[in-house]
Amino acid sequence: MSEREQILGRIREALRVAAPKPGLLSGPGQRVPAHEKRPTDFKPWLPAVGDSFDERAALFAKNSAELKTDFQLVANRNELQDKLLALAHAEGWKKIATHAGEMTNFAFAALGLPVLQTGARYNLSELESCDAGITECDALVAQTGSVVLTTRSAGGRALSVLPPHHVVLARRDQLLRDLPAAFAALKNCYGSNYPSMMCLITGPSRTGDIERILVLGAHGPKKLTVFCL
């Protein structure tokens, strides 16, 4: 008997065994009828989030620390300017990339560095050579430590990806409880006219494919900084 005939024989033998009826597994060899209710005692996968801003900020800060995100609350624009200048000096920024926006306009004016604006046509190689990409966002998600942004809120698709340091400028009213709240905010903002790209950024780019060793900056920015004004 050839190998092909052996394989086909096993398939024919397997087809003689009737498949179990649809339903939920309740134990070895047992199934719950599909019409019965599913269990409701599942434990929540994600941590609970408090109602106050301070509780949301504390959870976002905790998640950020675990994700290697630098999260900083700033009281006003003067403090934001000081922190941006200190960051640019510490990392030796020579050129930044950004997009037009209320907070981003203030940021690049405060830094006084050469800037690449992504609102007009630009060269991707030039964007990649910038030391940092500064964007706004749509929301911050306390429950997961994620930044929610779109092509409209973050100056296109490449600005948050190509520069080695992504700096996010957010408002305090954008720090939301969880993903359903973030999706509701997107729907409220864009209605049925959604942007071409919506993205969740949870920490700097990373991979652990090789021997389970965490490497930052594998497929995008090595650093992620979030300023919440």
MARMARFI-347480 format. One record per residue (C-alpha): residue in three letters; x, y, z; residue number from 1. Coordinates in Angstrom, 1 decimal. Layout:
+-----+--------+--------+--------+-----+
!   r !     px !     py !     pz !   k !
+-----+--------+--------+--------+-----+
! ALA !      X !      Y !      Z ! NUM !
...
+-----+--------+--------+--------+-----+
This chain:
+-----+--------+--------+--------+-----+
!   r !     px !     py !     pz !   k !
+-----+--------+--------+--------+-----+
! MET !    0.0 !    0.0 !    0.0 !   1 !
! SER !    1.4 !    3.4 !   -1.0 !   2 !
! GLU !    1.8 !    6.3 !    1.4 !   3 !
! ARG !   -1.0 !    8.1 !   -0.4 !   4 !
! GLU !   -3.4 !    5.2 !    0.0 !   5 !
! GLN !   -2.5 !    5.0 !    3.7 !   6 !
! ILE !   -3.3 !    8.7 !    4.2 !   7 !
! LEU !   -6.6 !    8.4 !    2.4 !   8 !
! GLY !   -7.5 !    5.3 !    4.4 !   9 !
! ARG !   -7.0 !    7.2 !    7.7 !  10 !
! ILE !   -9.2 !   10.0 !    6.4 !  11 !
! ARG !  -12.0 !    7.5 !    5.4 !  12 !
! GLU !  -11.7 !    5.9 !    8.9 !  13 !
! ALA !  -11.9 !    9.2 !   10.7 !  14 !
! LEU !  -15.0 !   10.2 !    8.6 !  15 !
! ARG !  -16.9 !    7.2 !   10.0 !  16 !
! VAL !  -16.9 !    8.7 !   13.5 !  17 !
! ALA !  -19.8 !   11.1 !   14.0 !  18 !
! ALA !  -18.9 !   14.6 !   15.1 !  19 !
! PRO !  -20.3 !   15.9 !   18.4 !  20 !
! LYS !  -23.2 !   18.2 !   18.3 !  21 !
! PRO !  -22.5 !   22.0 !   18.7 !  22 !
! GLY !  -22.4 !   23.1 !   22.3 !  23 !
! LEU !  -20.1 !   24.2 !   25.1 !  24 !
! LEU !  -17.6 !   21.7 !   26.6 !  25 !
! SER !  -18.6 !   21.2 !   30.3 !  26 !
! GLY !  -16.2 !   18.4 !   31.1 !  27 !
! PRO !  -14.4 !   15.4 !   29.6 !  28 !
! GLY !  -16.6 !   14.0 !   27.0 !  29 !
! GLN !  -19.6 !   16.2 !   28.0 !  30 !
! ARG !  -21.2 !   19.1 !   26.3 !  31 !
! VAL !  -23.7 !   21.7 !   27.3 !  32 !
! PRO !  -26.6 !   22.1 !   24.8 !  33 !
! ALA !  -26.1 !   25.2 !   22.6 !  34 !
! HIS !  -29.5 !   26.7 !   23.7 !  35 !
! GLU !  -28.5 !   26.8 !   27.3 !  36 !
! LYS !  -26.9 !   30.0 !   28.7 !  37 !
! ARG !  -23.2 !   30.4 !   28.8 !  38 !
! PRO !  -21.4 !   30.6 !   32.1 !  39 !
! THR !  -21.5 !   34.1 !   33.6 !  40 !
! ASP !  -18.9 !   33.7 !   36.4 !  41 !
! PHE !  -15.8 !   34.5 !   34.2 !  42 !
! LYS !  -13.3 !   36.6 !   36.1 !  43 !
! PRO !  -12.5 !   39.9 !   34.3 !  44 !
! TRP !   -9.3 !   39.7 !   32.3 !  45 !
! LEU !   -8.4 !   43.4 !   32.8 !  46 !
! PRO !   -8.1 !   45.4 !   36.0 !  47 !
! ALA !  -11.0 !   47.5 !   37.2 !  48 !
! VAL !  -10.7 !   51.2 !   36.7 !  49 !
! GLY !  -11.8 !   53.9 !   39.2 !  50 !
! ASP !  -14.2 !   56.7 !   38.3 !  51 !
! SER !  -11.9 !   59.6 !   39.2 !  52 !
! PHE !   -9.2 !   61.1 !   37.0 !  53 !
! ASP !   -6.6 !   60.4 !   39.7 !  54 !
! GLU !   -7.5 !   56.7 !   39.7 !  55 !
! ARG !   -7.3 !   56.6 !   35.9 !  56 !
! ALA !   -4.0 !   58.4 !   35.9 !  57 !
! ALA !   -2.5 !   56.2 !   38.6 !  58 !
! LEU !   -3.5 !   53.0 !   36.6 !  59 !
! PHE !   -2.2 !   54.4 !   33.3 !  60 !
! ALA !    1.1 !   55.3 !   35.1 !  61 !
! LYS !    1.4 !   51.8 !   36.5 !  62 !
! ASN !    0.8 !   50.2 !   33.1 !  63 !
! SER !    3.2 !   52.6 !   31.5 !  64 !
! ALA !    6.0 !   51.7 !   33.8 !  65 !
! GLU !    5.5 !   48.0 !   33.1 !  66 !
! LEU !    5.4 !   48.7 !   29.3 !  67 !
! LYS !    8.5 !   50.9 !   29.4 !  68 !
! THR !    6.5 !   54.0 !   28.5 !  69 !
! ASP !    7.5 !   57.3 !   30.0 !  70 !
! PHE !    4.2 !   58.9 !   31.2 !  71 !
! GLN !    4.3 !   62.3 !   32.7 !  72 !
! LEU !    1.4 !   64.6 !   34.0 !  73 !
! VAL !    2.1 !   68.2 !   33.3 !  74 !
! ALA !    0.3 !   71.1 !   35.0 !  75 !
! ASN !    0.5 !   73.7 !   32.3 !  76 !
! ARG !    2.2 !   74.7 !   29.0 !  77 !
! ASN !    5.2 !   76.2 !   30.8 !  78 !
! GLU !    5.9 !   72.9 !   32.5 !  79 !
! LEU !    5.4 !   71.1 !   29.2 !  80 !
! GLN !    7.9 !   73.4 !   27.5 !  81 !
! ASP !   10.4 !   72.8 !   30.2 !  82 !
! LYS !   10.0 !   69.0 !   30.0 !  83 !
! LEU !   10.3 !   69.0 !   26.2 !  84 !
! LEU !   13.4 !   71.2 !   26.2 !  85 !
! ALA !   15.0 !   68.9 !   28.9 !  86 !
! LEU !   14.2 !   65.8 !   26.8 !  87 !
! ALA !   15.6 !   67.4 !   23.6 !  88 !
! HIS !   18.8 !   68.4 !   25.4 !  89 !
! ALA !   19.2 !   65.0 !   27.1 !  90 !
! GLU !   18.9 !   63.1 !   23.8 !  91 !
! GLY !   20.6 !   65.6 !   21.6 !  92 !
! TRP !   17.7 !   66.2 !   19.2 !  93 !
! LYS !   18.8 !   68.0 !   16.0 !  94 !
! LYS !   15.5 !   67.8 !   14.1 !  95 !
! ILE !   12.0 !   66.7 !   14.9 !  96 !
! ALA !    8.9 !   65.7 !   12.9 !  97 !
! THR !    5.4 !   66.7 !   13.7 !  98 !
! HIS !    2.0 !   67.8 !   12.3 !  99 !
! ALA !   -0.3 !   70.8 !   12.6 ! 100 !
! GLY !   -2.3 !   70.8 !   15.8 ! 101 !
! GLU !   -3.0 !   73.0 !   18.8 ! 102 !
! MET !   -0.5 !   71.2 !   21.1 ! 103 !
! THR !    2.0 !   70.2 !   18.5 ! 104 !
! ASN !    2.2 !   73.7 !   17.1 ! 105 !
! PHE !    3.1 !   74.9 !   20.7 ! 106 !
! ALA !    5.6 !   72.0 !   21.0 ! 107 !
! PHE !    7.8 !   72.7 !   18.0 ! 108 !
! ALA !    7.6 !   76.5 !   18.6 ! 109 !
! ALA !    8.9 !   75.9 !   22.1 ! 110 !
! LEU !   11.7 !   73.6 !   21.0 ! 111 !
! GLY !   13.0 !   75.9 !   18.3 ! 112 !
! LEU !   14.5 !   73.1 !   16.3 ! 113 !
! PRO !   14.3 !   72.4 !   12.6 ! 114 !
! VAL !   11.0 !   70.6 !   11.9 ! 115 !
! LEU !    9.5 !   68.4 !    9.3 ! 116 !
! GLN !    5.8 !   68.9 !    8.9 ! 117 !
! THR !    3.9 !   65.8 !    7.6 ! 118 !
! GLY !    0.9 !   67.9 !    6.5 ! 119 !
! ALA !    2.4 !   68.4 !    3.1 ! 120 !
! ARG !    4.5 !   66.2 !    0.8 ! 121 !
! TYR !    7.7 !   65.0 !    2.4 ! 122 !
! ASN !   10.5 !   62.4 !    1.9 ! 123 !
! LEU !   10.2 !   59.3 !    4.0 ! 124 !
! SER !   14.0 !   59.1 !    4.4 ! 125 !
! GLU !   14.0 !   62.6 !    5.8 ! 126 !
! LEU !   11.2 !   61.6 !    8.3 ! 127 !
! GLU !   13.2 !   58.5 !    9.3 ! 128 !
! SER !   16.3 !   60.7 !   10.0 ! 129 !
! CYS !   14.4 !   62.9 !   12.5 ! 130 !
! ASP !   15.3 !   62.3 !   16.2 ! 131 !
! ALA !   11.6 !   62.3 !   17.4 ! 132 !
! GLY !    8.1 !   62.4 !   16.1 ! 133 !
! ILE !    5.7 !   64.5 !   18.1 ! 134 !
! THR !    2.0 !   63.8 !   17.7 ! 135 !
! GLU !   -1.4 !   64.4 !   19.3 ! 136 !
! CYS !   -3.8 !   61.5 !   19.9 ! 137 !
! ASP !   -7.5 !   60.6 !   20.2 ! 138 !
! ALA !   -7.4 !   59.0 !   23.7 ! 139 !
! LEU !   -5.3 !   57.3 !   26.4 ! 140 !
! VAL !   -6.7 !   54.0 !   27.8 ! 141 !
! ALA !   -6.0 !   53.7 !   31.5 ! 142 !
! GLN !   -6.9 !   50.0 !   31.7 ! 143 !
! THR !   -4.2 !   48.9 !   29.2 ! 144 !
! GLY !   -1.8 !   51.8 !   29.1 ! 145 !
! SER !   -2.5 !   52.3 !   25.4 ! 146 !
! VAL !   -2.5 !   55.4 !   23.2 ! 147 !
! VAL !   -5.3 !   55.6 !   20.6 ! 148 !
! LEU !   -4.5 !   57.6 !   17.5 ! 149 !
! THR !   -5.6 !   57.9 !   13.9 ! 150 !
! THR !   -4.2 !   59.3 !   10.7 ! 151 !
! ARG !   -6.1 !   62.5 !   11.4 ! 152 !
! SER !   -5.0 !   63.0 !   15.0 ! 153 !
! ALA !   -1.4 !   61.9 !   14.5 ! 154 !
! GLY !   -0.3 !   63.5 !   11.2 ! 155 !
! GLY !   -0.7 !   60.4 !    9.0 ! 156 !
! ARG !    0.5 !   56.8 !    9.2 ! 157 !
! ALA !    4.3 !   57.2 !    9.3 ! 158 !
! LEU !    4.9 !   59.9 !   11.9 ! 159 !
! SER !    4.3 !   57.7 !   14.9 ! 160 !
! VAL !    6.4 !   54.9 !   13.4 ! 161 !
! LEU !    9.6 !   56.0 !   11.7 ! 162 !
! PRO !   11.3 !   58.4 !   14.1 ! 163 !
! PRO !   13.1 !   56.4 !   16.9 ! 164 !
! HIS !   11.3 !   58.4 !   19.7 ! 165 !
! HIS !    7.5 !   58.9 !   19.6 ! 166 !
! VAL !    6.3 !   61.7 !   21.8 ! 167 !
! VAL !    2.5 !   61.9 !   22.4 ! 168 !
! LEU !    0.8 !   65.1 !   23.6 ! 169 !
! ALA !   -2.6 !   64.4 !   25.2 ! 170 !
! ARG !   -5.2 !   66.4 !   27.2 ! 171 !
! ARG !   -6.5 !   65.2 !   30.6 ! 172 !
! ASP !  -10.0 !   64.8 !   29.3 ! 173 !
! GLN !   -8.6 !   62.2 !   26.8 ! 174 !
! LEU !   -7.5 !   59.8 !   29.6 ! 175 !
! LEU !  -10.4 !   57.3 !   29.5 ! 176 !
! ARG !  -11.3 !   54.2 !   31.5 ! 177 !
! ASP !  -11.1 !   51.4 !   29.0 ! 178 !
! LEU !  -11.3 !   50.3 !   25.3 ! 179 !
! PRO !  -15.1 !   50.6 !   25.0 ! 180 !
! ALA !  -14.9 !   54.2 !   26.2 ! 181 !
! ALA !  -12.1 !   54.9 !   23.6 ! 182 !
! PHE !  -14.1 !   53.3 !   20.8 ! 183 !
! ALA !  -17.1 !   55.5 !   21.9 ! 184 !
! ALA !  -14.9 !   58.6 !   21.8 ! 185 !
! LEU !  -13.8 !   57.7 !   18.2 ! 186 !
! LYS !  -17.4 !   57.2 !   17.1 ! 187 !
! ASN !  -18.4 !   60.5 !   18.8 ! 188 !
! CYS !  -15.5 !   62.3 !   17.0 ! 189 !
! TYR !  -15.8 !   60.8 !   13.5 ! 190 !
! GLY !  -19.3 !   59.5 !   13.3 ! 191 !
! SER !  -19.5 !   57.3 !   10.1 ! 192 !
! ASN !  -16.5 !   59.1 !    8.5 ! 193 !
! TYR !  -13.7 !   57.2 !   10.2 ! 194 !
! PRO !  -10.1 !   57.8 !    9.3 ! 195 !
! SER !   -8.3 !   55.4 !    7.0 ! 196 !
! MET !   -6.2 !   54.1 !   10.0 ! 197 !
! MET !   -7.0 !   53.7 !   13.7 ! 198 !
! CYS !   -4.2 !   52.4 !   15.9 ! 199 !
! LEU !   -3.6 !   51.2 !   19.5 ! 200 !
! ILE !    0.0 !   51.8 !   20.7 ! 201 !
! THR !    0.8 !   49.9 !   23.9 ! 202 !
! GLY !    4.4 !   50.7 !   24.8 ! 203 !
! PRO !    7.4 !   51.1 !   22.6 ! 204 !
! SER !    7.9 !   48.7 !   19.6 ! 205 !
! ARG !    9.1 !   45.4 !   20.9 ! 206 !
! THR !    9.7 !   41.7 !   20.1 ! 207 !
! GLY !   10.5 !   38.6 !   22.1 ! 208 !
! ASP !   10.8 !   36.2 !   19.2 ! 209 !
! ILE !   14.4 !   35.2 !   19.7 ! 210 !
! GLU !   14.9 !   33.1 !   22.8 ! 211 !
! ARG !   12.2 !   35.1 !   24.5 ! 212 !
! ILE !   14.5 !   38.0 !   25.1 ! 213 !
! LEU !   12.6 !   41.4 !   25.0 ! 214 !
! VAL !   14.1 !   43.8 !   22.5 ! 215 !
! LEU !   12.7 !   47.3 !   22.2 ! 216 !
! GLY !   12.6 !   49.2 !   18.9 ! 217 !
! ALA !   12.3 !   46.1 !   16.7 ! 218 !
! HIS !    9.7 !   47.4 !   14.3 ! 219 !
! GLY !    9.2 !   51.0 !   15.3 ! 220 !
! PRO !   10.1 !   53.6 !   17.9 ! 221 !
! LYS !   12.4 !   52.4 !   20.7 ! 222 !
! LYS !   11.0 !   55.1 !   23.0 ! 223 !
! LEU !    7.5 !   56.2 !   23.8 ! 224 !
! THR !    6.9 !   59.3 !   25.9 ! 225 !
! VAL !    3.4 !   60.5 !   26.8 ! 226 !
! PHE !    2.8 !   64.0 !   28.2 ! 227 !
! CYS !   -0.7 !   64.5 !   29.6 ! 228 !
! LEU !   -1.5 !   68.2 !   29.9 ! 229 !
+-----+--------+--------+--------+-----+
